[in-house]
Amino acid sequence: MILSYIQGLHLLRKASEEFSYSIDIMKLMKI
């Protein structure tokens, strides 16, 4: 159960990184 919790945090962190990355791309496209 603890292992799945750690995996969930890892996936969440990876998703947030990709989300912020896509936001940076959108900002670049606007300029």
N, CA, C and O atoms as a Tripos MOL2 file, in Angstrom:
@<TRIPOS>MOLECULE
protein
  124   123    31     0     0
PROTEIN
NO_CHARGES

@<TRIPOS>ATOM
      1 N           0.8480   -1.2020    0.0000 N.3       1 MET1
      2 CA          0.0000    0.0000    0.0000 C.3       1 MET1
      3 C           0.8850    1.2540    0.0000 C.2       1 MET1
      4 O           0.6000    2.2250   -0.7010 O.2       1 MET1
      5 N           1.9540    1.2180    0.7900 N.am      2 ILE2
      6 CA          2.8630    2.3700    0.8170 C.3       2 ILE2
      7 C           3.5250    2.5360   -0.5420 C.2       2 ILE2
      8 O           3.7460    3.6570   -1.0000 O.2       2 ILE2
      9 N           3.8430    1.4050   -1.1910 N.am      3 LEU3
     10 CA          4.5130    1.4520   -2.4950 C.3       3 LEU3
     11 C           3.6140    2.1340   -3.5220 C.2       3 LEU3
     12 O           4.0730    2.9780   -4.2920 O.2       3 LEU3
     13 N           2.3390    1.7700   -3.5330 N.am      4 SER4
     14 CA          1.4060    2.3820   -4.4890 C.3       4 SER4
     15 C           1.2530    3.8750   -4.1930 C.2       4 SER4
     16 O           1.0590    4.6760   -5.1070 O.2       4 SER4
     17 N           1.3400    4.2440   -2.9180 N.am      5 TYR5
     18 CA          1.2390    5.6580   -2.5300 C.3       5 TYR5
     19 C           2.4210    6.4300   -3.0960 C.2       5 TYR5
     20 O           2.2620    7.5430   -3.5980 O.2       5 TYR5
     21 N           3.6190    5.8320   -3.0110 N.am      6 ILE6
     22 CA          4.8250    6.4770   -3.5510 C.3       6 ILE6
     23 C           4.7170    6.5780   -5.0680 C.2       6 ILE6
     24 O           5.0780    7.6010   -5.6510 O.2       6 ILE6
     25 N           4.2240    5.5270   -5.7070 N.am      7 GLN7
     26 CA          4.0630    5.5460   -7.1640 C.3       7 GLN7
     27 C           3.0720    6.6280   -7.5590 C.2       7 GLN7
     28 O           3.2540    7.2910   -8.5790 O.2       7 GLN7
     29 N           2.0270    6.8130   -6.7630 N.am      8 GLY8
     30 CA          1.0280    7.8410   -7.0470 C.3       8 GLY8
     31 C           1.6490    9.2270   -6.9710 C.2       8 GLY8
     32 O           1.3780   10.0810   -7.8150 O.2       8 GLY8
     33 N           2.4810    9.4520   -5.9590 N.am      9 LEU9
     34 CA          3.1520   10.7520   -5.8230 C.3       9 LEU9
     35 C           4.0730   10.9860   -7.0040 C.2       9 LEU9
     36 O           4.1630   12.1050   -7.5090 O.2       9 LEU9
     37 N           4.7650    9.9300   -7.4550 N.am     10 HIS10
     38 CA          5.6910   10.0560   -8.5840 C.3      10 HIS10
     39 C           4.9190   10.4220   -9.8480 C.2      10 HIS10
     40 O           5.3400   11.3010  -10.6010 O.2      10 HIS10
     41 N           3.7900    9.7500  -10.0850 N.am     11 LEU11
     42 CA          2.9820   10.0350  -11.2760 C.3      11 LEU11
     43 C           2.4240   11.4480  -11.2030 C.2      11 LEU11
     44 O           2.3650   12.1510  -12.2110 O.2      11 LEU11
     45 N           2.0120   11.8640  -10.0030 N.am     12 LEU12
     46 CA          1.4510   13.2050   -9.8350 C.3      12 LEU12
     47 C           2.5090   14.2540  -10.1340 C.2      12 LEU12
     48 O           2.2390   15.2490  -10.8070 O.2      12 LEU12
     49 N           3.7300   14.0220   -9.6230 N.am     13 ARG13
     50 CA          4.8190   14.9730   -9.8510 C.3      13 ARG13
     51 C           5.1630   15.0330  -11.3330 C.2      13 ARG13
     52 O           5.4010   16.1150  -11.8690 O.2      13 ARG13
     53 N           5.1930   13.8850  -11.9980 N.am     14 LYS14
     54 CA          5.5140   13.8430  -13.4280 C.3      14 LYS14
     55 C           4.4330   14.5620  -14.2280 C.2      14 LYS14
     56 O           4.7390   15.2890  -15.1730 O.2      14 LYS14
     57 N           3.1750   14.3630  -13.8550 N.am     15 ALA15
     58 CA          2.0700   15.0050  -14.5700 C.3      15 ALA15
     59 C           2.1280   16.5180  -14.3840 C.2      15 ALA15
     60 O           1.8870   17.2700  -15.3290 O.2      15 ALA15
     61 N           2.4450   16.9670  -13.1760 N.am     16 SER16
     62 CA          2.5170   18.4130  -12.9230 C.3      16 SER16
     63 C           3.6670   19.0290  -13.7080 C.2      16 SER16
     64 O           3.5660   20.1640  -14.1730 O.2      16 SER16
     65 N           4.7700   18.2770  -13.8570 N.am     17 GLU17
     66 CA          5.9070   18.7870  -14.6320 C.3      17 GLU17
     67 C           5.5090   18.9410  -16.0920 C.2      17 GLU17
     68 O           5.8260   19.9510  -16.7210 O.2      17 GLU17
     69 N           4.8070   17.9330  -16.6400 N.am     18 GLU18
     70 CA          4.3730   18.0010  -18.0360 C.3      18 GLU18
     71 C           3.3580   19.1230  -18.2160 C.2      18 GLU18
     72 O           3.3350   19.7790  -19.2580 O.2      18 GLU18
     73 N           2.5090   19.3490  -17.1940 N.am     19 PHE19
     74 CA          1.4950   20.4000  -17.2720 C.3      19 PHE19
     75 C           2.1520   21.7740  -17.3270 C.2      19 PHE19
     76 O           1.7860   22.6100  -18.1530 O.2      19 PHE19
     77 N           3.1260   22.0040  -16.4410 N.am     20 SER20
     78 CA          3.8270   23.2980  -16.4310 C.3      20 SER20
     79 C           4.6230   23.4590  -17.7170 C.2      20 SER20
     80 O           4.7760   24.5730  -18.2180 O.2      20 SER20
     81 N           5.1310   22.3510  -18.2550 N.am     21 TYR21
     82 CA          5.9000   22.4020  -19.5040 C.3      21 TYR21
     83 C           5.0000   22.8410  -20.6530 C.2      21 TYR21
     84 O           5.3990   23.6550  -21.4860 O.2      21 TYR21
     85 N           3.7840   22.3000  -20.6970 N.am     22 SER22
     86 CA          2.8470   22.6720  -21.7660 C.3      22 SER22
     87 C           2.4310   24.1320  -21.6100 C.2      22 SER22
     88 O           2.2020   24.8160  -22.6080 O.2      22 SER22
     89 N           2.3290   24.6190  -20.3740 N.am     23 ILE23
     90 CA          1.9690   26.0280  -20.1390 C.3      23 ILE23
     91 C           3.0810   26.9270  -20.6660 C.2      23 ILE23
     92 O           2.8110   27.9700  -21.2610 O.2      23 ILE23
     93 N           4.3410   26.5200  -20.4470 N.am     24 ASP24
     94 CA          5.4710   27.3090  -20.9550 C.3      24 ASP24
     95 C           5.4070   27.3720  -22.4750 C.2      24 ASP24
     96 O           5.6680   28.4230  -23.0610 O.2      24 ASP24
     97 N           5.0640   26.2640  -23.1190 N.am     25 ILE25
     98 CA          4.9720   26.2330  -24.5870 C.3      25 ILE25
     99 C           3.8570   27.1720  -25.0480 C.2      25 ILE25
    100 O           4.0180   27.8920  -26.0340 O.2      25 ILE25
    101 N           2.7280   27.1630  -24.3370 N.am     26 MET26
    102 CA          1.6100   28.0370  -24.7010 C.3      26 MET26
    103 C           2.0250   29.4990  -24.5790 C.2      26 MET26
    104 O           1.6410   30.3250  -25.4060 O.2      26 MET26
    105 N           2.8030   29.8190  -23.5550 N.am     27 LYS27
    106 CA          3.2800   31.1980  -23.3840 C.3      27 LYS27
    107 C           4.1820   31.5750  -24.5500 C.2      27 LYS27
    108 O           4.1060   32.6920  -25.0620 O.2      27 LYS27
    109 N           5.0390   30.6460  -24.9730 N.am     28 LEU28
    110 CA          5.9470   30.9220  -26.0930 C.3      28 LEU28
    111 C           5.1470   31.1300  -27.3770 C.2      28 LEU28
    112 O           5.4830   31.9940  -28.1870 O.2      28 LEU28
    113 N           4.0910   30.3420  -27.5650 N.am     29 MET29
    114 CA          3.2820   30.4540  -28.7820 C.3      29 MET29
    115 C           2.5520   31.7960  -28.8190 C.2      29 MET29
    116 O           2.3510   32.3640  -29.8930 O.2      29 MET29
    117 N           2.1580   32.3010  -27.6570 N.am     30 LYS30
    118 CA          1.4430   33.5880  -27.6100 C.3      30 LYS30
    119 C           2.3520   34.7310  -28.0240 C.2      30 LYS30
    120 O           1.9190   35.6700  -28.6910 O.2      30 LYS30
    121 N           3.6240   34.6480  -27.6220 N.am     31 ILE31
    122 CA          4.5570   35.7440  -27.9160 C.3      31 ILE31
    123 C           4.8300   35.8220  -29.4170 C.2      31 ILE31
    124 O           5.5910   36.6810  -29.8630 O.2      31 ILE31
@<TRIPOS>BOND
     1     1     2 1
     2     2     3 1
     3     3     4 2
     4     3     5 am
     5     5     6 1
     6     6     7 1
     7     7     8 2
     8     7     9 am
     9     9    10 1
    10    10    11 1
    11    11    12 2
    12    11    13 am
    13    13    14 1
    14    14    15 1
    15    15    16 2
    16    15    17 am
    17    17    18 1
    18    18    19 1
    19    19    20 2
    20    19    21 am
    21    21    22 1
    22    22    23 1
    23    23    24 2
    24    23    25 am
    25    25    26 1
    26    26    27 1
    27    27    28 2
    28    27    29 am
    29    29    30 1
    30    30    31 1
    31    31    32 2
    32    31    33 am
    33    33    34 1
    34    34    35 1
    35    35    36 2
    36    35    37 am
    37    37    38 1
    38    38    39 1
    39    39    40 2
    40    39    41 am
    41    41    42 1
    42    42    43 1
    43    43    44 2
    44    43    45 am
    45    45    46 1
    46    46    47 1
    47    47    48 2
    48    47    49 am
    49    49    50 1
    50    50    51 1
    51    51    52 2
    52    51    53 am
    53    53    54 1
    54    54    55 1
    55    55    56 2
    56    55    57 am
    57    57    58 1
    58    58    59 1
    59    59    60 2
    60    59    61 am
    61    61    62 1
    62    62    63 1
    63    63    64 2
    64    63    65 am
    65    65    66 1
    66    66    67 1
    67    67    68 2
    68    67    69 am
    69    69    70 1
    70    70    71 1
    71    71    72 2
    72    71    73 am
    73    73    74 1
    74    74    75 1
    75    75    76 2
    76    75    77 am
    77    77    78 1
    78    78    79 1
    79    79    80 2
    80    79    81 am
    81    81    82 1
    82    82    83 1
    83    83    84 2
    84    83    85 am
    85    85    86 1
    86    86    87 1
    87    87    88 2
    88    87    89 am
    89    89    90 1
    90    90    91 1
    91    91    92 2
    92    91    93 am
    93    93    94 1
    94    94    95 1
    95    95    96 2
    96    95    97 am
    97    97    98 1
    98    98    99 1
    99    99   100 2
   100    99   101 am
   101   101   102 1
   102   102   103 1
   103   103   104 2
   104   103   105 am
   105   105   106 1
   106   106   107 1
   107   107   108 2
   108   107   109 am
   109   109   110 1
   110   110   111 1
   111   111   112 2
   112   111   113 am
   113   113   114 1
   114   114   115 1
   115   115   116 2
   116   115   117 am
   117   117   118 1
   118   118   119 1
   119   119   120 2
   120   119   121 am
   121   121   122 1
   122   122   123 1
   123   123   124 2
@<TRIPOS>SUBSTRUCTURE
     1 MET1         2 RESIDUE 1 A MET
     2 ILE2         6 RESIDUE 1 A ILE
     3 LEU3        10 RESIDUE 1 A LEU
     4 SER4        14 RESIDUE 1 A SER
     5 TYR5        18 RESIDUE 1 A TYR
     6 ILE6        22 RESIDUE 1 A ILE
     7 GLN7        26 RESIDUE 1 A GLN
     8 GLY8        30 RESIDUE 1 A GLY
     9 LEU9        34 RESIDUE 1 A LEU
    10 HIS10       38 RESIDUE 1 A HIS
    11 LEU11       42 RESIDUE 1 A LEU
    12 LEU12       46 RESIDUE 1 A LEU
    13 ARG13       50 RESIDUE 1 A ARG
    14 LYS14       54 RESIDUE 1 A LYS
    15 ALA15       58 RESIDUE 1 A ALA
    16 SER16       62 RESIDUE 1 A SER
    17 GLU17       66 RESIDUE 1 A GLU
    18 GLU18       70 RESIDUE 1 A GLU
    19 PHE19       74 RESIDUE 1 A PHE
    20 SER20       78 RESIDUE 1 A SER
    21 TYR21       82 RESIDUE 1 A TYR
    22 SER22       86 RESIDUE 1 A SER
    23 ILE23       90 RESIDUE 1 A ILE
    24 ASP24       94 RESIDUE 1 A ASP
    25 ILE25       98 RESIDUE 1 A ILE
    26 MET26      102 RESIDUE 1 A MET
    27 LYS27      106 RESIDUE 1 A LYS
    28 LEU28      110 RESIDUE 1 A LEU
    29 MET29      114 RESIDUE 1 A MET
    30 LYS30      118 RESIDUE 1 A LYS
    31 ILE31      122 RESIDUE 1 A ILE
